Amino acid sequence: MFKAIRRLLAAITFLAVIAAALKTAFEWVAQSGDDDHEVFVDEDRETV
């Protein structure tokens, strides 16, 4: 029983680490300033 709980907690922890790494990677890409690959266009951006 305890072994199953430990494995479940380990799996949840592993998924949380992967999710945090993906979030950090997406935030890093967003800060790069290259908006050529942006899916949604900023509405407040003025087009000339």
Secondary structure, 3 states (H helix, E strand, C coil): CHHHHHHHHHHHHHHHHHHHHHHHHHHHHHHCCCHHHCCCCCCCCCCC
